[in-house]
Structures are given as structure tokens and as C-alpha cells.
């Protein structure tokens, strides 16, 4: 919705929503010639209209005058776009003549107008009925209205009979409105102060901010609905796969397919949760990079290979072109992979099966430039500037399901910003495909030859160990215990902090996998107690928790944990952590 609307009154032109204007008139004809074009413009602009009448232009006469220029007025009244009623009926409905009751009535009418799909509420009231003794309280009401309307989709025009206003009254009126108009001798005059333009600009800023808040609230509601959809999607095949495993019997092929499905869907859930955590970090400004010198081409190639199955499943062909020279950047390799993955995931959503995605890396001066181009559905010009906003959504390509949460590109922009780079979106419009271009600063002497990093040692399964698993999620603890038993370890489980220290004292494990958020005694206190025991100083303590911020890891180190892993953790990562810890401690006893 725009912040401006047509006033319908010559000499004013467009006017900002939230404006509160006063109108001085000498005669009934002046009222007709001011208010009829005012409401005609509103009806043509899809505004809801409320005309509260008084002498000398009462409701029947007002209706007749407006119908002369709006032939379908009766139909619009039946549809509820406009209401014309006498001031006594209005104040009866509002619940009184006092300022707050009257203002509450205006605001309720505006809310109803917006719910009904109109641009806003255009209203007028005539103060001819006002008695001399009520003037001071009414001036207070106008001041209250002037402030309240500023952030609302309301346009208010209040009419005052010149003959019933003293000079002091006129000053009060003008002071409590943005400006005044007067119909005199057949012409309109605009009465404004030197600060009027500043007031108009301020009003526009307030109105645009209010519109942005309404838009953000709408997108939040859409996001929550989409999130529920995205969370349910993986759960259905997981449930079905569990049913298959229970009934597979002598059909190992069915069991294997079910396990593969569960792995894929759980990976999707994990990516979704990681994205949501990144959103929380972005909005609280707690997203931190772990920089190291990385070779850009290798990271890009690794990222594209990681997306190969997603591209193939979408039926999208892809190509990769990288420079022959090694280009280095001081960057977080995990976050660079995430940038590429989000851009490729976006391309999959908006490219039809049979389409193509091209990934190209090149050097441009002291920057590494990554371009991801697709021949998909493209981006409309009106949306091009908003694609990096949080929760922004455009329609997916034909044949594609709902297009996700609308957070992937927002995460890309923030990650690129943190690296000191920039990202832009380009598209010639709907049906013309799109291109996303990321620029990242190269490290000093980026073209120099660097020794290849040593390949990580092959993961090996450590010797049998005694492992205590502590988690208040009984299913999670039992499942992990069973998995570790399959790999040759002896396990026990506990489900609260007090049970953990009792089990550790009796069992004397080589390693404790300890959740933090435990009942009775939290994981930090349990870890402190174990470390304080003579037999607990050499035990490997690993925090296995859903809390993964830098502050959470720091606290884990302080209380004596050797390692901090964030749920959900895959077996490969867990065994690698075991190998590292047990290499440091030597072979298992016995």
C-alpha cells in the first residue's frame, strides 16, 4: 500500500495517510464543493469512507449531492464502502461525545476498513453542532486525534463554520491540524505554516514506518504458517519409514529404503533447524565467523558437490567453472559452503525440471566473484529489491512445491556482509531467469602458492570404552546407547543430573556424554561434581546439547568439559570426537 492518496481537493493534490486537516466554510455550498470531490476521490481510490454530517448539510442532502457525481453510490453503500450518517447517530454508536470514546470509534472503523480490503479510512465530521461551552474540551479532542492518526491509515477532514469561530478558535483549530483549507468566493485556499513541508515529510516517514510494520507482521504470519508446513513435511516420511521397519520382516530391501528415507528427512530437518538458529543469531547480532585462509575454488567445488543430489532430485542440470589460479580469502569455510548451498537451493526452487544452473568463480581485481545463474522463473522488478529481506517469498517455479521459509537469501546477505563482501540479485523479469553475484575480498598475496593442507587422518573406531549417556529425553539416550553398543562400546544411561553423578560414581566410565538442560541437577553442576572427584579427573566429558552459541561453549570449557557437541550430532562426528579424546588419553584400560 502506498503512503499517499488523492485528496480530491484542488490545491492539495496527493496527501499522506495519517493526515488530519481542517476545513473552514462559509455556506452549505462551500461544504458540498469541498466534501463531494473529497469522497469521490476516496471511493475511486478504494478507500472506505465515513461521512458524519451536521447542519447545514445533513445526511440526506449529502447523499444526494454525492450521488450526482457517483452514480453507483447506493451500491457502494450496500457493499459497505461508504457510510453517511448524522452526527447524533455516530456519537450514539461511539458511546459518547467524550474525546476517547469518539477516537476509539474512528480507530475501530479504520481496523474494519483494512480487514475488508480497503486502502484505509477517509472520514469527515462537521462541528456545526458544537456549543460554545464545549469548545475547550473539543480542542483537546482534536489534539488527541491529531497525534493518534499519524501512524494510521486514516485521512481526516474536520469542517468548521467560519461564522461560528472566533479568531482565537481559528488559531486553536489550525494548531491541532496539519494544515487548513478554506472554500471562499468560489476558490480554495490552503492555510499553512512555514513548517508545513517538514510536518508532511515527518508524517510520510511515520506512515511508511507503520506500513513497514504491518508488512512485517503479515510476512511473520506467512512465515509461521510456512514453518509449520516445512516441519511437518519431513515428519510424514519418517513416520511411514518407522512403520516399514516394524513390518519389513524378511524384506531387507524395504528396510534399507526406509533407513535411507529417514536419513534424508532428518538431514532436511537438521538444515531447517540450523537455518532458524542462524536467523536468531542474525537478529541478535550474534553470528560469529571462524576465519582461516581458504582456497576459494576448493570451497566452492566442495559446496557444489554437496548439492549434487539436491540438483539431481530437482531435475536441474548444472555446470561449474572455476579459475585455474588458486585464489585465497580469509573466510569461514563452513559459512562459504552455506552461502553457495543457499544460492543453489534457491535456484532449485525457482527453476523448472530440465532447467540449468551455472556456477562460475573468477577473479576481479582484489575480489573473488561468485556468480550463480539459473534459467528459471526470474524475479519481477517490484520484488528484485526485496529478495534479501527476511521472510521474503516469491512464487516458485511451475511444478515446484512451496518455496521454503524465505530466510535462505537473508542469511546469504548477512554472511557475505560479515565477510566484508557484497551480494546482488539480477533478473530481466518474470521468465527470464536470475543471477546472484557475490563479491568477497581476497587475502593479501592471494595468488601465491600455498601448501595443501594435510588431509585429515582416516577415522578409526576407538577400542571398546565404557560410556555413560545422560539425557532427559529417554528415547534419545536409549537410541544413542544402542548405536554405540553396535560399535562395540559398553554403555549405561541416566536421565537427570543426580542420577548421572550416582551412575558415574558406580560405573566409572571412560567417557560421559552429558546433556546440559537436565532436571534435578543441570549438566554444568554434574560436570563440576565429576571433575572434583579423584577418579573423575581423567574421565572424558563431552557436552551433547541443543545449546550451541559461543557463550555456551565457553561455559562448557569453564566447568571442565573436554568437548562441546550440538544436537543433533551424526555418528561420524561423534566417533571423530571419541578418537581425538582417546588418542590424547591413551589406550583403554583393561
URWODA-V91532 format. One record per pair of residues at least 12 apart in sequence whose C-alpha atoms are under 8 Angstrom apart, sorted by the first residue. I is the first residue (numbers start at 0). J is the second residue. Records with the same first field share a line. If there is no record, write none. Layout:
# URWODA-V91532
I = J + J
This chain:
# URWODA-V91532
0 = 118 + 210
2 = 15 + 16 + 203 + 206 + 207 + 210
3 = 15 + 16
4 = 16 + 44
5 = 40 + 41 + 44
6 = 37 + 40 + 41
7 = 36 + 37 + 38 + 39 + 40 + 41
8 = 33 + 36 + 37
9 = 187
10 = 187 + 188 + 189
11 = 189
15 = 154 + 199 + 202 + 203 + 206
16 = 119 + 149 + 151 + 152 + 153 + 154 + 203 + 206
17 = 148 + 149 + 150 + 151 + 152 + 153 + 154 + 155 + 202 + 206
18 = 145 + 148 + 149 + 153 + 154 + 155 + 177 + 202
19 = 144 + 145 + 148 + 154 + 155 + 156 + 157 + 176 + 177 + 178
20 = 155 + 156 + 157 + 176 + 177 + 178 + 179 + 180
21 = 156 + 157 + 158 + 159 + 172 + 173 + 176 + 178 + 179 + 180
22 = 156 + 157 + 158 + 159 + 179 + 180 + 181 + 182
23 = 158 + 159 + 160 + 161 + 179 + 180 + 181 + 182
24 = 158 + 159 + 160 + 161 + 181 + 182 + 183
25 = 160 + 161 + 162 + 182 + 183
26 = 55 + 160
27 = 55 + 56
29 = 182 + 183 + 185
30 = 56 + 182
31 = 56 + 61 + 64
33 = 182
35 = 64 + 65
38 = 65 + 121
39 = 65 + 68 + 69
41 = 121
42 = 80 + 81
44 = 118
45 = 117 + 118
46 = 80 + 112 + 117 + 118 + 119 + 120 + 121
47 = 79 + 80 + 81 + 112 + 117 + 118 + 119 + 120 + 121
48 = 80 + 81 + 82 + 120 + 121 + 122
49 = 81 + 82 + 83 + 120 + 121 + 122 + 123
50 = 81 + 82 + 83 + 84 + 122 + 123 + 124
51 = 83 + 84 + 85 + 86 + 89 + 122 + 123 + 124 + 125
52 = 83 + 84 + 85 + 86 + 124 + 125
53 = 85 + 86 + 124 + 125 + 126 + 127 + 128
54 = 125 + 127 + 128
55 = 127
57 = 85
58 = 83 + 84 + 85
61 = 83
62 = 83
86 = 124
92 = 104
97 = 140
98 = 136 + 137 + 139 + 140 + 143
99 = 140
102 = 144
108 = 120
109 = 151 + 152 + 153
118 = 152
119 = 152 + 153 + 154
120 = 152 + 153 + 154
121 = 153 + 154 + 155
122 = 153 + 154 + 155 + 156
123 = 155 + 156 + 157 + 158
124 = 156 + 157 + 158
125 = 157 + 158 + 159
126 = 157 + 158 + 159 + 160
127 = 159 + 160 + 163
138 = 171 + 172 + 175
141 = 172 + 175 + 176
142 = 175 + 176
145 = 175 + 176 + 177
149 = 202 + 205 + 206
150 = 202 + 205 + 206 + 209
151 = 206 + 209
152 = 206
177 = 195 + 198 + 199
178 = 190 + 191 + 192 + 195
179 = 191
218 = 390 + 391
219 = 390
222 = 390 + 404 + 405
225 = 403 + 404
226 = 404
229 = 403 + 404
230 = 268
233 = 264 + 265 + 267 + 268
234 = 264
236 = 260 + 261 + 264
237 = 260 + 261 + 264 + 265
240 = 257 + 258 + 260 + 261
241 = 257
243 = 257
244 = 257
269 = 567
274 = 406 + 407 + 410
277 = 410
278 = 406 + 410
281 = 410 + 413
288 = 330 + 331 + 334 + 417
289 = 330 + 331
290 = 329 + 330 + 331 + 332
291 = 328 + 329 + 330 + 331 + 332
292 = 327 + 328 + 329 + 330 + 442
293 = 327 + 328 + 329 + 330 + 331 + 332
294 = 325 + 326 + 327 + 328
295 = 325 + 326 + 327 + 328 + 367
296 = 321 + 322 + 325 + 326 + 360
298 = 332 + 335 + 336
299 = 335 + 336 + 339
300 = 319
301 = 336
302 = 336 + 337 + 339 + 340
303 = 339 + 340 + 343
305 = 340
306 = 340 + 343 + 344
309 = 344 + 347
310 = 347
313 = 347 + 351 + 352
314 = 351 + 352 + 353 + 354
315 = 347 + 350 + 351 + 352 + 353 + 354 + 355 + 356
316 = 353 + 354 + 355 + 356
317 = 355 + 356 + 357 + 358
318 = 355 + 356 + 357 + 358
319 = 357 + 358 + 359
320 = 358 + 359 + 360
321 = 359 + 360 + 361
322 = 360 + 361 + 362
324 = 446
325 = 445 + 446 + 447 + 448
326 = 362 + 367 + 441 + 445 + 446
327 = 441 + 442 + 445 + 446
328 = 439 + 440 + 441 + 442 + 445
329 = 441 + 442
330 = 418
334 = 414
337 = 411
338 = 410 + 411 + 414 + 415
341 = 407 + 408 + 411
342 = 371 + 407 + 408 + 411 + 435
343 = 356 + 371
345 = 407 + 408
346 = 372 + 373 + 375
348 = 395 + 396 + 399 + 400 + 402
349 = 375 + 376 + 377 + 395 + 396 + 399 + 402
350 = 373 + 374 + 375 + 376 + 396 + 432
351 = 375 + 376 + 396 + 397 + 398 + 399
352 = 398
354 = 373 + 374 + 375
355 = 373 + 374 + 375
356 = 371 + 372 + 373 + 374
357 = 370 + 371 + 372 + 373
358 = 370 + 371 + 372
359 = 371
365 = 440 + 441
366 = 438 + 439 + 440 + 441
367 = 438 + 439 + 440 + 441
368 = 436 + 437 + 438 + 439
369 = 436 + 437 + 438
370 = 434 + 435 + 436 + 437
371 = 434 + 435 + 436
372 = 432 + 433 + 434 + 435
373 = 432 + 433 + 434
374 = 430 + 431 + 432 + 433
375 = 396 + 430 + 431 + 432 + 433
376 = 395 + 396 + 429 + 430 + 431 + 432 + 433
377 = 426 + 427 + 428 + 429 + 430 + 431 + 432 + 433
378 = 393 + 426 + 427 + 428 + 429 + 430 + 431 + 432 + 433
379 = 426 + 427 + 428 + 429
380 = 426 + 427 + 428
383 = 424 + 425 + 426
386 = 408 + 409 + 424
387 = 408 + 409 + 411 + 412
388 = 406 + 408 + 409
389 = 405 + 406 + 408 + 409
390 = 404 + 405 + 406 + 409
391 = 405 + 406
392 = 404 + 405
415 = 437 + 439
418 = 439 + 440
419 = 439 + 440
420 = 437 + 438 + 439 + 440
421 = 437 + 438 + 439
422 = 435 + 436 + 437 + 438
423 = 435 + 436 + 437
424 = 436
458 = 574 + 575 + 578
459 = 574 + 575 + 578
460 = 486 + 574 + 578
461 = 574 + 577 + 578 + 581
462 = 487 + 488 + 586 + 587
463 = 487 + 488 + 489 + 587
464 = 488 + 489 + 508 + 509 + 510 + 587
465 = 488 + 489 + 490 + 507 + 508 + 509 + 510
466 = 488 + 489 + 490 + 491 + 508 + 509 + 510 + 511 + 512
467 = 490 + 491 + 492 + 493 + 502 + 503 + 508 + 510 + 511 + 512
468 = 480 + 490 + 491 + 492 + 493 + 511 + 512 + 513
469 = 492 + 493 + 494 + 495 + 496 + 499 + 511 + 512 + 513 + 514
470 = 492 + 493 + 494 + 495 + 513 + 514 + 517
471 = 493 + 494 + 495 + 514 + 517 + 518
472 = 494
473 = 494
476 = 492 + 493 + 494
477 = 492
480 = 492
494 = 517
495 = 517 + 518 + 519 + 520 + 521
496 = 517 + 518 + 519 + 520 + 521 + 522 + 524 + 525
497 = 519 + 520 + 525
499 = 525
500 = 525 + 528 + 529
503 = 529
507 = 534 + 535
508 = 538
509 = 538 + 539 + 587
510 = 538 + 539 + 540 + 541
511 = 538 + 539 + 540 + 541
512 = 540 + 541 + 542 + 543
513 = 540 + 541 + 542 + 543 + 544
514 = 542 + 543 + 544
515 = 542 + 543 + 544
516 = 544
522 = 542
523 = 555 + 558
524 = 558
526 = 540 + 558 + 559 + 560
527 = 558 + 559
530 = 559
537 = 584
539 = 560 + 561 + 580
540 = 559 + 560 + 561 + 562
541 = 560 + 561 + 562 + 563 + 564
542 = 555 + 560 + 562 + 563 + 564 + 565
543 = 563 + 564 + 565 + 566
544 = 563 + 564 + 565 + 566
545 = 565 + 566 + 567
546 = 565 + 566
547 = 564 + 565
561 = 580
562 = 576
